[in-house]
Amino acid sequence: MNRYPRDMIGYGATPPHAAWPEDAKIAVQFVLNYEEGGENSILHGDGGSEAFLSDIAGAASWPGQRHWNMESIYEYGARAGFWRLHRLFTSAAIPVTIYGVASALARSPEQVQAMKAAGWEIASHGLKWVEHKDMPEEEERAAIAEAIRLHTEVVGTRPRGWYTGRCSSNTVRLVAEEGGFDYISDTYDDDLPYWLEVGERDQLIIPYTLEANDMRFATAPGYITGEQFFQYLKDAFDVLYAEGEAGAPKMMSVGLHCRLIGRPGKIAGLKRFLDYIQAFEGVWCPRRIDIAEHWAKTHPHQRRQRPSRMQRDSFVAAYGGIFEHSPWITERAFDLELGPAHDTALGLHNALCRMFRSASEEERLGVLTEHPDLAGKLAAAKRLTAESTSEQASAGLDALTDEERETFTRLNASYVEKHGFPFIIAVRDHDKASILAAFERRIGNSREVEFDEACRQVERIAEFRLKDILP
């Protein structure tokens, strides 16, 4: 099976209505990453110093050495930045979610107590603030387990949310397989939560952000002033709020770091943003666990048959009749690079049509000749496929007058004699009168023109049939 694992469609053009509490138009969720004391350092058993997300321009790891300036910057986040942010959010009565690195939390007991006293959620940010991309799977699995153990020991309760950040391609699967998390946030691919099927587990994903994030004070291109940060957050909020007013509420995540936004010149922009959104009606500022609980209750997952995950026999059995009596199209489509984008009616339709369009003219003619005459002998003898029977009935072709039946019989015979295949039309696009009008108009076309038109109609019929059974 040639399968493409990435999901390029998501909710597509019709995302679900979030139905936020009290009919909020937007959910604005603040994350404070607590990494100070969990970063790369030879004091922590690492091979070198930290090089990521600081105010040191062009920082690089120092192998085998402590980087005093880097350590000092991280210490600022714990010593000063955290408390400045704690005062800001508690005074605004806005709860936050902490992404807490377990080893950092263990080195900051007073901050942990302040988080708990404020009613903040403390989610897991892994065992250490280090890269996971090169970890062997079993090593990463062990690190996840140890992060949960240490977090539970330090905080008093196990984490219900997870975000690694510097993750591997295995992280989301491994965390989901652990089985105890209400949500995972190691994705950036949507403005709404969604469900991910991992084996037998239905895992909720609450996407995070790297752009409405103060990390861009430490990256290029990025923010230089608090005002720039405020303006970006304001613009994002305004767009999403307007979408919520139009009936499509979304979620806005804001990512923060104690050592970055905790600086006086940067936090001014965040303070302006808090003041700004509090002037609006219908703004919900939850913790991520609140979003997870709401989504699980309001939008519970329902498993369904997904074409890209089916075995060949089941796939052909389910979709072999979409093109009339032509299962070979479905068999060829099975061998394409199918993925989540093909698990919808339009996605699978595209895959089947590709195989129909790339077939020889003789093969496509075979598909055309498999279609029955409209209101013909097979219909009278009740020998049509279930799909064709339903389609012809939808246009009233199962209830013709004697005169109408004679007209269809005459036109069918003339059309087949001229073109060599039956007259084909997607009857669900028409009523009886418009079908007859099209019949009389098209019968005079050249065979080449009609062959192309018949093929287009076959594809249209297939689209309708797939929409009957797939979302």
Salt bridges, closest charged atoms under 4 A:
GLU35 OE2 - HIS125 NE2 2.87
GLU35 OE2 - HIS257 NE2 3.75
GLU35 OE1 - ARG259 NH2 2.76
GLU36 OE2 - ARG259 NH1 2.96
ASP46 OD1 - LYS128 NZ 2.69
GLU50 OE2 - ARG166 NH2 3.30
ASP55 OD1 - LYS266 NZ 2.77
GLU71 OE1 - ARG66 NH2 2.74
GLU131 OE2 - ARG166 NE 3.83
ASP134 OD2 - LYS133 NZ 2.83
GLU137 OE2 - ARG141 NH2 2.99
GLU137 OE1 - ARG173 NH2 2.85
GLU138 OE2 - ARG141 NE 3.31
GLU140 OE2 - HIS132 ND1 3.08
GLU146 OE2 - ARG149 NH2 2.77
GLU153 OE1 - ARG149 NH1 2.91
GLU177 OE1 - ARG141 NH1 3.32
GLU177 OE2 - ARG173 NH1 3.36
GLU178 OE2 - ARG158 NH1 3.08
ASP182 OD1 - ARG160 NE 3.16
GLU197 OE2 - HIS301 NE2 2.75
GLU197 OE2 - ARG306 NH2 3.57
GLU197 OE1 - ARG309 NH1 2.67
ASP202 OD1 - HIS301 NE2 3.93
ASP202 OD1 - ARG303 NE 2.69
ASP214 OD1 - HIS257 ND1 2.59
GLU227 OE1 - ARG272 NH1 2.32
ASP238 OD2 - LYS234 NZ 2.95
GLU243 OE1 - LYS250 NZ 3.08
ASP275 OD2 - LYS271 NZ 3.37
ASP290 OD1 - ARG287 NH2 2.89
GLU293 OE2 - ARG160 NH2 2.92
GLU324 OE1 - ARG465 NH2 2.80
ASP335 OD1 - ARG312 NH2 2.41
GLU361 OE2 - ARG447 NH1 3.78
GLU363 OE2 - ARG332 NH2 2.53
GLU391 OE2 - ARG428 NH2 3.86
GLU391 OE2 - ARG465 NE 2.71
ASP402 OD1 - ARG405 NH1 3.45
GLU404 OE1 - LYS432 NZ 3.32
ASP429 OD2 - ARG460 NE 2.85
GLU450 OE1 - ARG442 NH2 2.97
GLU453 OE1 - ARG456 NH2 2.82
GLU459 OE1 - ARG357 NH2 2.80
GLU463 OE2 - ARG460 NH1 3.26
GLU463 OE2 - LYS467 NZ 2.92
ASP468 OD2 - ARG428 NH2 2.73
